[in-house]
């Protein structure tokens, strides 16, 4: 297998291969937990407005990685 067979021919004047960009649909966005302080018994506990995974899946990610800012870029 040659590189030319997998990538195809380069365009005239181009001396590099095309870069890779990850699709936005592959990004995991978990639910956000809200903290209103001690007087928030009737307030919502989490916000799933922009989440694309369920609360259970978000809990699994948070229990595995914690709410650390050092998460892999796929989980930000």
Secondary structure, 3 states (H helix, E strand, C coil): CCHHHHHCCCCCCCCCCCCCCCCHHHCCCCCEECCCCCCCCCCCCEECCCCCCCHHHHHHHHHHHCCCCCCCHHHC
